[in-house]
Amino acid sequence: MGPVQSVISVCGFDAVQQVLNNEDLDNRPHCNMTLTDEAGNKQGVLYSDGPLWEEQRQFTSKLLHNLAFSSENLIQEEINEFIKELNSSSTSDGVVNLKGVFTTSVINILWGIIGGQKLKRDDPTFKQLSQTVEVIFQTSQSPGIMVHLHRLIFRYLPILKSFFGYKQELLQPMMKLIEELIEREESELSSSQETFIQLYIKETEKQKSNPTSTFTRHQLIATIIDLFAAGAETSSNTIGFALLHLLHNIDVQKKLQEELDAVCGDNLPILANRPNLPYTEAFLMEAQRISSVAPLGVPHYNIKKTQLGEYTVPKGSIILLNYFDIHNDESYWGDPHVFRPERHFDRDGTLLRSDHFLPFGQGKRQCIGKSLAENVYYLFIATLAKVFNLENVKDQPLPTLNPIEGPTLRYENFQAVFTARNQISEITHL
């Protein structure tokens, strides 16, 4: 791809495991959307490498894991707002257009966890934030974004920016919003509420005397942008595909609802219920497996020549790991194209965690926001299934399960009928 860039696609579980266990292949390519400091060093956690990445990933991963569970009420509040909006926007027959509706909620959840500030959907700040996240996503969908060209080429040939999907300058509005949020959080460091930004600022102050510290204001901004870039679209599309599978498999939907009713009673599902909801968990896993939202993950990169099985991987290659292939391997799954949550149980009915199930990747480069993404996904689907019966629009064909293809897979916009269930008449949390 381009004049000098070799791109290698790695398929099959064994070959992918070789990549994940080869430290020579742990780096990320310096693509044209990578945020850098003034010296040109990569920033953030998604595409950075070396000591900066190791320190920032360890801190950010632990922080997000803790916030994923301490922010349960915030997530539930956003889901309740979503349900209210769902009811107000539906037709008299309960028909709801699900175009882009989950992205709105996921963005607000992220913004709340990062800065402790929930935004109303008609807030100009929220609209600007949503538009910028859409720009990030559209830019990342360009195949040319992986081509590494020196910034001077873009300076003298700006027309190439459009061709290669290079729109970093369009991130400026979001960077300004984040700057303003950081300034607000700096003035509230003594508050009882601890946000991602506040905890990061405290760590920055703690590391001030450390000459090798990678904690800086610019790094904080780059990390926040990475969290939106990696989390907003993938989480919203995962939720969308799961609802499509409920729509296509009414028997599965009923079985899931029976379990939710038995375990949760008249209450909405909470994280504490999750260990007691094995069928719900199996459904969530099956939806992620069969509709692999991140089919190739985030590209890997090698800074020196290395071996991959019998092949020599040239220095500076982009390596794409085909998780979609693993999730649809007939030799392992048997009938991978059939939606069957039961495949995730053993003969004794115990829930299994297969090593061939890799929706968040694996190893050192596993998705940094895995815990948060899993909690949002579970709470969204379990709550919607508890509150509503999901049905197809009368006299209309079932919406397609085929994805809109790209580096991430998106669901086609669809409509569905949401009918309130009798079982939720006395739910107190809604």
N, C-alpha and C positions, 0 to 999 in steps of 0.2 A: 504494500500500500504506500503510494508516494514513491519518490526516487530511491530511498534507501531502507525503508521500513519493512521488515519481515514479520508476518503475523501467522501464528501457529495455533490451530484449533486442536484441543486435546479432548478426545472422546473416550468413554469407557471408565468404569470405576477404578480399575487398577492403575491406569495411566494417570488419571486425575490425582490419585493418592500419591503417586510418585512426585508430581508437581508440588503438592501440598507439603511433602516431607523433604523437599529440596530447598535449602536456605538460599541457594543461588537464584531462585525464582520467586523470592518473597517481595521484591520491589514492585513499584508502580511506574508506569510510563509517565513521562512529563508531557501530557497532552496540552492542547491549546487552551483549555479552560482551567488549568491548574493555577491556583492562586499562589503568588510568590511574594517574598519580601523584596526590599530594594536591591539586594545583592543577587536576586534571581533564585534564591533557595525556596524549595517547595514548602508551603504552609498547609495547615489543616491536618486532618487525620485520614482522609480518603485516599489521597495521592502522595502523601509525604513518605519519606524513607529514613533509615538510619536512626541515630540517637534521638532526634526530634520526634520521629514517629513513635519510637518505643516508649518514651516518657509520656507523650501526649495520649497515646492509645491506652496505656495502663491507667492513667488518671481518669480519662474520659469514660472508658468502659466501666470502671468501678462506680463512677458518679452516676452514669445513666442507669446502671443496674439498681442502685439505691433509689433514685428518683422514680424509676418505673413502678415501684411498690408504694413509695410515700405519696405518690400523686394519683392514687386510685380515685379519690373523691373528685379531683379535677377532671379525670377522664370520664367518670360517670356523669358529671354535670354537663359536659360537652355532648355526651350521647343523649341525655335527656333533652337538651336543646335541639339536637338533630331530630329526635322523635316529634317534638312540638312543631318543628318546621315541616316535617314529613306530613303531619296531620293537616297543617294549614295549606300546604301546596297541593294536596291530593284533590282529585276531582270528586264529584258526588258518588262515583262508583268506587272510590278508593284507589284510583290509578295514580301512580307516582312516576315521574320521569327521573331516572337515577343518573342523569348525565352530570358527572363531576361533583356529585354531592358529598362524597366521602372525603375528597381532597380538602374541602373547606373545613371539615371537622378535624382532620389530622393536622392541618396547618395550625389551627387554633390550639390544639393540644400541645404541639411542639412549642408554640410561642409561649404558652402558659408555663410549661416546665422550664423553659430556658430563662424567661424573665418574670414569671409570676403574674403576667398581665393577660387576662382574657379579653378578647376583642369582640365587639358586636359585629355581626355580618355586614351592617351598613356603615361601619366605621371606615373612613377614607384610608386609614393606616392599614386596616385589614385588606381592603381592596388592592392597595398597592403591593402589599406583601404577597397576596395570591397571584397577582400578575407577574411579579418577579420570579416566584417559584415556577410558574408556567414557562417563563423564558428559560430558566435553568434546565427544565425538563426538555423543552423543544431543542435547545442547543445540544444537550447530551445525546439526543436521538440521532444526530448527524453522524454518518459513518466516517466522515472526514475529521471528526473531532479527535480521533486517535492518532492522526498524522502529526508527527513532531516537526515543526518548522520554526526556525529562529525568529524571535520577535521582530528583528530588523526587516525580515522579508515582509511582514505585515505592515510595517511602517512605510516602506517604499512601494508596496503593492497592496494597498488596502482592499482592492476588489477581491483578494483571496480570502478575506475574513468571511464574507458571505458564503463563498464556495465551501470553505472548511467548517462552517458552522461556528465560527469564533465570534462570540458576542459578549466577551467579558465586561466590556464597558457598560452593558445593560444591567450589570449587577450593582452599579453605583447606588440606585435608589434603595436597594435592600441593605447595602452596607451603611447607608446613612441612617436607616431605621434602627439597625443594630447598634450603631454608635449612640444614638439617642437613648436606646434602652439600657445600654451599659452605663451611661451617665446617670440615669435615673436609679439604677441598681446600686451604683457607688454611693449615692446619698442615703441609701436605706440598708447599709450593711449591718446595722445593729438590730434590724427587725427580726422577729421570731421566724418568719418564713425564709427558708433557704432555697434559693433558685440555683440553676446551673451557673448563671453569670456570677452571682454572689460568691458561690463556693470557688469558682475559678479565680476571681479577683483575690480572695483570701489566700489561695495557694500562690498566686503571683507575688503577693506581699511577703509571704513566708519564704519564698525562694529568692528574694531580692539580693541577698548577699552571696548567692551562688553564681559564680561567673559562667557556669555551663548550663544554667537554667534555660529552658525553651519556652517559659511562660511569658508571653507578651500580649499586649492589646491586639496587635495585628493577628497573632496566632489564634486568639479567642474569636475574633470576627471570622477568620477563615474556617475554624472548627464549626461555628454555628451555621455558616453557609453550607458546609458539608453535610451537617445533620439534616437540613431541609432538602438538599439535593438527593441524598440517599434514602430519606425516610418518607417524604410526603407522597410521592407517586407510587412507590412500591407498596406502602401500607394501604393506600386507598384502593389500588387495583386488586390487592389480595382480598380485601373486604368485598369488592364488587364481584369478583369471580366466585367467592364462597356463596353469595346470595344467588348467583346464577345456578350454582349446583343445587341449592335448596329448591329452586324453582323447577329444575329438571328432574328432581328426585323427591317427589312428594312423600314417598314411603320413608325415606331417610329423614326428611323434615319432621314427620310425625314421631318417629322413634327418638329423635333428638329432643323434641318438645316434651315427650313423656319423661325422659330422664331429667330434664330441667325442672319440670313440675314436681317430680318426686324428691329431688334434692333441695330445691330452692323454695318450695311451697308458694306462699303469696308474696315473696320478695323477689327483687331483681337479682340476677347472678352477681356475685362478688368474687374477688380473686381467691378468697378462702374456700369457695365451693369447688374450685377447679380440680383438685386431686380426687374429688368424688364424682367427677363427670367424665368417665372414660370414653363413652361413646361420643360425647361432644368433642373431646380431644381428638379422637380418631377421625371425626368428620373434618375438623380444622386441618389436620395433617393431610388427609386425602385431597382436600381442595388445594392445598399448597403444592402437593406432589403433581397432580394432574394438570394444574394450570401454573406452571413455573414462571412466576412474574419476572424473576431475574435469571433468565435461561443460561447466560454466560458469566454471571457474576460481574465483578469488577476486574479489568485486565491485570495480569501479572507482567513482570518485566525482569530481565536479567542484565546485570551490569558487567558480566563476563561470560565467556563461552562455557557451556556446561553440557552434561549428558542427560538425556531423557529416554530411558530404555536403550534401544539400539541407535537412537538418533542423536546427532550433535546439534544443539541449539545455539545458533550464532549469537554473539554478544549484541545486546540492544534489540532483542526480539520482543514483540507483544505476544503474550500467551493467554488464550481464551479457554477457560474451563467449561466444558459443556455439561452443566448440571441438568439441563433438560433431557439430554441423552440418558443420564443415569436414572432419572425419575421415570423414564419410559422404556427401560431395558426389559425386553420380554424374557430374557434368560433368567432374570431375577424376580420380576413382579408377576410373570405369567400372563396376565391380561391387563397390561398397563393402561389401555384405553377405556377400561370399564371403571366407572366411579363406584368404589366399594370400600367404605370405611372399615369393614370387618377385616380387611387384609392387615390392619395394624394391630390385630390381637393374635396371641398364640392359641394353641389348642385348649388351654385352660381358661381362656378369656382374659388373660393378662395383657395390658397394653404394652406394645413393643415400640422401641425407639431404634429403627433400623439404621445401620451405618450407610445405607443407600438413600437416606432421606436427608437432603442437604439444602433446604430453602434459604439458609443464611450463610452458606459456605461452610468452611471448616478450617481449623488450624489457626495460625497467627493472624491471618487476615479475615477471620470470621467477622460477620457484620457486627459492628461495634454497638449498635442499638438493639441487639437481638431481644433482650428482656423487655424493653419498652415496646417494641413492635409486637411481640407475642401477647403482651397484656392488652394492648389496644385492640388487636385482632380478636382475641377471646371475648373481651367485654362487649365489643360491638356486635359480634355475631350471636353470642349467647343471649344478650339483651333483646335484640331484634327478634330472634326466634321465640323468646319467651313472651314477648308483647304481641307479636303479629303472626297471623297465618299469611304466608307468601304464596300468591297464586298468579298464574299467567292471565294476561288481559283476554277477556272473552272474545272468541272468534278471531284471535290472532295466533299466528304460529309462534312456537317457543322461540325466544331470542337466541341468537347463535352463541355457542361456546367458543367459537374460533376467535383467537386474539387478534388485535391490531399489532403487527409484528414490528420489532425494533430491538435495540439493546435491552429495553424492558418491554414486557408484554402488557398491553392494556385491553380491558374488556370493551366490547362495542357498546355504545350507549343503548340502554333498553328501558322499557317500562314494565311495571309489575303492579299487581293489586295487593295492597297491605290492608288486611282486615283484622281489627282488634280481636283478640281471643277472649273467650268467656273467663278463662282461668286468671286473667289479669285484672279483673274488676276491683279487687281489693288490694292491689299492689300499692304499697305505701311510699316507695322511693321515687315514683314517677311524678 
